[in-house]
Each structure stands twice: as C-alpha cells, then as structure tokens.
Amino acid sequence: MTSKLKVEQIAHTNNVSAMTIDSTGGVSGIATTKTEVATTSGTFKDITVPSTAKIIYVGIMGFSQSGSTANYEVQLGTSSGIVTSGYQSTALYLGGGHNSGGANVTKTDSFVFGHNVGVSSAVYGLMTIASMGGNQYCFSSNVKIGAYINWGAGYVSLGGAVTTIRIQTDSGQTLDAGAFNVTYVE
C-alpha cells in the first residue's frame, strides 16, 4: 500500500508559509541565503540575520586585507550591538610543507578563523555558528589560506539572540578583496 500527500505549501496555523514544494519536487523555505557582501574596502563588514536563526553558515570567498599579518575573526551581534567579549575561541594552522603541528591562537573577543595570515593572502572556506539554546552558540571553521589549512572552534554565551555577523581582522586592517555570505536555517 502506497500513500501520497500532495501539497504545494506547508504552513503554520496562522497561514505563514514555512516551506514550499515546487512542481519538480524541489523544497524551499528550509534555508535562506543572504546577498553576498564584498570585502573590498573598509575595516569590517556586517550581514544581518533574523533573531530566529538557529544555524548560520558563513562562506568566505577570497577575503583578504592590505595591512600587516593579522588574525581573521568573526564577531556576533545582538539587538544591543556587536559583542566584543566572552568568547572562548582557538584557531590553528597546518600545511605549507610543515611536517609538525602548526601554530595556534586563542581569543576572547571574537571567533578566530584565520591565524597569522599574511598580507593579501586570500581566504576560502566555511564557518558554522550553531545555537545551543538559551543564547549559547558554538562555532567551527575550516578555511584554506595559501598552502595552509586553518581550523577554528569556539563558544560564546550572549545576552540575546544573534542578529549580526561581522567579519574583520583583529587589528583593523583594510579589507581589499573577496566577499562573504551567510546562509541560515531558522
């Protein structure tokens, strides 16, 4: 016995559509991708997300800076502004012909995703920020920088839900290439 449920939309009882199924069977409404933001000027860039976002993916596409060697970081914002303390975050790198472990950095003012990155070194990769409930967030990152791989991990407890993702260096260098974007799941 086979059963079929034929619908075009799945909606809340208040008639707000939560999910749409197109004529080919494709599903939308599960994840939302924001408009890409160029990282070609300024010292930081922000993307907003709804306070209901539970999983936030941050894609890095050729991000670099024109100052001196720096750590690359993400700070989260709430309705009260950008949060600059309380993070437990570490990043390390490996590669570039090294056979032993690479260097690492620990930060308490941000989630760090690139350690000791040289000038104009393009960064490509993905970060994930996940709500653990009660305004607690865990972070992980995997990015490529030249011949190196950087991994990051962290945790922060905020005074409210995340509404902003900020990308920057830890020393205020000028951004000079690439872009980043956010896809979130509510």
Backbone torsions as a table, in degrees:
resi	resn	phi	psi	omega
1	MET	NA	129.7	179.5
2	THR	-115.4	136.5	176.6
3	SER	-118.5	145.0	177.1
4	LYS	-131.6	135.7	172.3
5	LEU	-109.7	116.8	-176.9
6	LYS	-106.6	112.9	179.2
7	VAL	-142.0	159.0	173.5
8	GLU	-106.7	-26.3	179.4
9	GLN	-140.8	146.9	170.2
10	ILE	-113.3	122.8	-172.9
11	ALA	-129.6	157.2	172.6
12	HIS	-70.4	162.8	179.0
13	THR	-63.4	-15.6	176.9
14	ASN	-89.5	12.7	177.6
15	ASN	70.7	14.5	173.7
16	VAL	-84.8	122.6	-177.7
17	SER	-69.6	128.6	178.2
18	ALA	-99.0	-25.2	-174.4
19	MET	-157.9	142.1	177.1
20	THR	-123.2	138.1	177.6
21	ILE	-115.2	117.4	-177.5
22	ASP	-81.9	179.2	-174.1
23	SER	-67.0	-16.3	178.0
24	THR	-94.9	-0.6	-178.9
25	GLY	93.7	-1.0	177.7
26	GLY	-68.8	142.4	-177.6
27	VAL	-110.2	133.6	173.9
28	SER	-127.6	164.6	-179.7
29	GLY	98.9	-2.8	179.7
30	ILE	-86.0	-45.2	178.3
31	ALA	-128.8	148.8	179.8
32	THR	-122.8	129.5	176.6
33	THR	-103.6	129.5	179.4
34	LYS	-79.1	175.7	175.4
35	THR	-78.1	132.5	179.3
36	GLU	-56.4	142.0	179.4
37	VAL	-116.1	124.0	177.9
38	ALA	-69.9	140.5	176.6
39	THR	-113.1	53.2	-174.4
40	THR	-108.3	3.4	179.2
41	SER	-162.3	165.8	179.3
42	GLY	79.2	-178.7	-179.6
43	THR	-107.9	-10.0	175.4
44	PHE	-157.6	162.8	174.9
45	LYS	-138.5	143.1	-179.3
46	ASP	-118.6	148.1	166.7
47	ILE	-130.7	134.4	178.0
48	THR	-92.1	151.4	175.3
49	VAL	-135.0	156.6	177.3
50	PRO	-69.6	149.9	-179.3
51	SER	-64.6	-10.2	179.0
52	THR	-89.4	-1.7	-179.5
53	ALA	-65.0	130.2	-179.2
54	LYS	-104.5	-35.2	176.5
55	ILE	-129.2	129.2	-177.6
56	ILE	-124.4	121.1	176.0
57	TYR	-102.2	129.8	179.3
58	VAL	-115.9	114.3	178.1
59	GLY	-94.7	132.5	179.6
60	ILE	-111.1	124.8	-173.8
61	MET	-129.8	84.8	176.1
62	GLY	80.7	19.7	178.9
63	PHE	-59.5	132.5	173.0
64	SER	-155.5	175.9	-178.0
65	GLN	-141.2	161.1	-173.6
66	SER	-107.3	8.5	-179.7
67	GLY	-89.2	-140.9	178.1
68	SER	-96.2	176.7	178.3
69	THR	-51.7	136.6	-174.8
70	ALA	-152.3	168.0	169.2
71	ASN	-94.1	141.1	177.5
72	TYR	-100.2	138.8	-171.3
73	GLU	-145.0	162.6	173.5
74	VAL	-122.3	134.2	170.9
75	GLN	-117.8	145.6	179.5
76	LEU	-99.2	149.1	176.1
77	GLY	-122.0	150.2	173.3
78	THR	-117.0	-174.9	177.9
79	SER	-63.1	-15.1	178.4
80	SER	-91.1	-6.9	179.6
81	GLY	124.2	-175.5	-179.1
82	ILE	-73.2	133.5	-179.1
83	VAL	-90.7	125.1	-174.5
84	THR	-119.0	16.4	177.5
85	SER	-154.0	165.1	175.4
86	GLY	92.1	-1.2	179.6
87	TYR	-77.4	146.6	168.6
88	GLN	-118.4	102.8	-169.8
89	SER	-142.6	138.8	176.5
90	THR	-138.7	142.6	172.0
91	ALA	-133.1	149.4	176.0
92	LEU	-141.8	160.0	177.9
93	TYR	-128.1	156.4	179.4
94	LEU	-150.1	146.7	177.7
95	GLY	127.3	-157.6	178.5
96	GLY	65.1	24.9	179.5
97	GLY	90.3	0.1	178.5
98	HIS	-78.8	138.5	176.7
99	ASN	-96.3	-19.4	-179.9
100	SER	-100.9	176.9	-179.5
101	GLY	-62.5	150.1	178.5
102	GLY	-86.1	-174.4	-179.8
103	ALA	-87.6	163.5	178.7
104	ASN	-139.2	166.6	177.4
105	VAL	-141.2	143.8	175.7
106	THR	-116.5	135.4	-177.4
107	LYS	-130.0	148.2	175.1
108	THR	-117.9	-1.1	179.9
109	ASP	-107.3	3.2	-176.1
110	SER	-172.4	171.7	165.8
111	PHE	-92.7	117.8	-178.3
112	VAL	-92.8	132.1	-179.7
113	PHE	-120.8	-9.0	177.2
114	GLY	-142.1	120.8	-177.4
115	HIS	-103.2	129.9	171.6
116	ASN	56.9	49.1	-175.1
117	VAL	-85.5	130.3	-179.9
118	GLY	-74.7	165.0	179.5
119	VAL	-58.6	136.7	177.1
120	SER	57.7	23.0	174.5
121	SER	-85.6	112.0	-176.8
122	ALA	-71.9	138.0	-178.8
123	VAL	-113.0	134.0	177.0
124	TYR	-133.2	136.5	176.1
125	GLY	160.3	-164.1	-173.2
126	LEU	-136.1	138.4	172.1
127	MET	-119.8	148.0	176.2
128	THR	-125.1	131.4	175.5
129	ILE	-121.8	120.0	-174.1
130	ALA	-123.1	133.3	175.4
131	SER	-73.2	132.3	176.0
132	MET	-105.1	10.7	-177.9
133	GLY	88.9	155.5	177.0
134	GLY	60.2	33.3	179.9
135	ASN	60.6	29.3	173.9
136	GLN	-103.9	137.0	-175.8
137	TYR	-132.7	137.8	172.7
138	CYS	-108.2	152.5	-173.3
139	PHE	-133.6	140.3	169.5
140	SER	-144.5	149.9	179.7
141	SER	-145.6	148.6	173.9
142	ASN	-138.4	111.9	-178.8
143	VAL	-134.1	152.6	176.4
144	LYS	-104.5	129.9	176.0
145	ILE	-134.2	104.1	-176.4
146	GLY	60.4	-127.8	179.2
147	ALA	-91.1	12.7	-176.2
148	TYR	-114.1	152.6	170.5
149	ILE	-112.3	133.3	175.9
150	ASN	-114.4	133.0	174.4
151	TRP	-116.6	142.2	176.8
152	GLY	-135.2	154.6	176.4
153	ALA	-152.5	154.2	178.7
154	GLY	-177.0	180.0	-177.5
155	TYR	-150.8	146.4	171.6
156	VAL	-152.2	143.9	172.5
157	SER	-109.8	122.6	-174.3
158	LEU	-106.5	165.6	177.2
159	GLY	-83.1	0.4	179.4
160	GLY	-169.5	179.9	-180.0
161	ALA	-73.5	151.5	177.6
162	VAL	-66.9	134.0	174.9
163	THR	-128.9	-12.0	-177.0
164	THR	-142.0	139.7	172.3
165	ILE	-115.0	121.4	179.1
166	ARG	-113.3	132.8	176.2
167	ILE	-114.7	137.5	-176.6
168	GLN	-168.3	177.9	168.9
169	THR	-96.4	167.9	-179.8
170	ASP	-83.5	-3.1	-177.4
171	SER	-123.4	11.3	176.3
172	GLY	74.0	25.9	177.5
173	GLN	-66.7	157.4	179.1
174	THR	-78.4	129.3	177.1
175	LEU	-73.9	139.0	-174.2
176	ASP	-134.9	1.6	179.8
177	ALA	-163.3	161.0	170.7
178	GLY	82.5	-162.8	-176.8
179	ALA	-161.0	168.4	170.0
180	PHE	-142.4	161.9	179.8
181	ASN	-150.3	163.7	-177.8
182	VAL	-128.1	134.9	166.7
183	THR	-120.0	133.2	-178.0
184	TYR	-129.5	155.5	176.0
185	VAL	-120.3	131.1	179.4
186	GLU	-93.0	NA	NA
